């Protein structure tokens, strides 16, 4: 039994915007009956690019119906440009969350929207178009690397299991799991590079006052919160040039790893945020 | 909701009130250990032996000591296969079917990783086993054949007697997973000619957490657990006395109620099935009609999805189950329906109704009265159905 939110239950019981729009400006379909879920999205768009009506037809489970209903509610009245910003996360949030294994339902909603917008802009031909711009990774569910990469980035996915929950890739025969692993490693590496702070331009020589300020600030805002997570604390006893004397308190004070904590955490942090030749000494 | 109509008896069953009654003393005053030297424990031991006899009768065992109590059907299945493989260490081939319960299939996957050769016998569109292929797969290296008596999803009954006779002549050990047969059809281990046979208490109105393995006298196997001398050393660990007593009582009641399954329950099932098939343009039967346990029907509702059907049924106070991908938590429809070659259009919309002797005519009427509304609503939402014309739209797979 899935742990669906009340919002999900409300929307699969009484979905909104079910059906066709007879003179729709755009019709986009994703998924297939073989895959176990499919969504057909109908949009009416006015000359100011505002989505004036949205309807859907869905083949799928409760959360697929609820996600489709949520999507249509979210995009109605929005311009194409604003609707384009909606992520699968937003759909899941609108529903008050989805079970991890069902996140692919929110991804399906986003995919349908994306496809509808592309069709609206004439980026693909409606008849017999080819939307395969990526390499098919999962043959069982026809999932392309482009969707996998996008979903990893937008949802900060970390494991193959996450990728399967969100895109279904790897969920059947499992033969593509090593490919998913490769993609995941590339994406995680990419995220790492994007996240790393720019190196300080030049080594600066600090004045004593500035150094003291920075040491105090770093201990208060970075080191102490980290130690407090484990029930510890730190007291700054003295600053003598580049020697910083501290005492560990709370659960840290009788921790056999206090020496390691000092070196690894306190000194590392001070070297990172203040100056790279600071030494930390333990006082009482 | 006033009343819940429970049509998921292949998943688990209600504990019969008489069974519960039989167990209660062993949770209270009679808590002795059957292995003790004092009469306080010894008298409890007698009740365990009485239950062993009751279970022996349910499966037609000649000797009561051929029954080993276990913790579940899964444990019984594992003990049978692993136990026999533990004895025949030089034989590295196992035969089973593609539609077994995970208790056997997952074990076979593990055995494959350990270097065993596993032959998975296919089934046809009706769910019937390819017995000729099974026979021709047996060779000198075959350590054990493990086949289910009745399939949990479709209720299809396999010709275990024919297989048993063949294997007896070949001298190959034969295990039958009869978890879904017990209490629904008569079981006779001598007619089947099996060496081992698994059953599980909670499938026939005993509580969860108790199973049994029939081990024919003279079957060569090793224990899979090591410990005390309980169950003649075949399954060490202090006995689950209340569970065993309950399973004994349930076994006796199951025997008494067997004729009712073949008559009243079968009629109810048939009426439900025919009503569903007649009442819905998009309904198809999964599995053959002839060789089935009397309580199970598996109906595929094309172009709509099983989990959604279950959620809507649940709203109406009806419990059933589905072989669809979504309801299982996996992403593929059930391995049983796939092995049968059931098309995706109906596999994803398959609903299993499994009855028990507690199901009434009124229950079936109620299901038949609410089902059309549910199916119609989901067809309206489906992109594959033309609600105006009441017919399927062309599908791009």
Interface residues (C-beta under 8 A of the other chain):
Chain A: X12 X13 X15 X18 X19 X29 X32 X33 X34 X36 X37 X38 X39 X40 X57 X58 X59 X60 X61 X62 X63 X64 X65 X101 X102 X140 X141 X164 X168 X171 X172
Chain B: X303 X304 X305 X306 X307 X308 X311 X312 X315 X324 X325 X326 X327 X329 X330 X331 X332 X333 X344 X345 X348 X380 X381 X382 X383 X384 X395 X396 X397
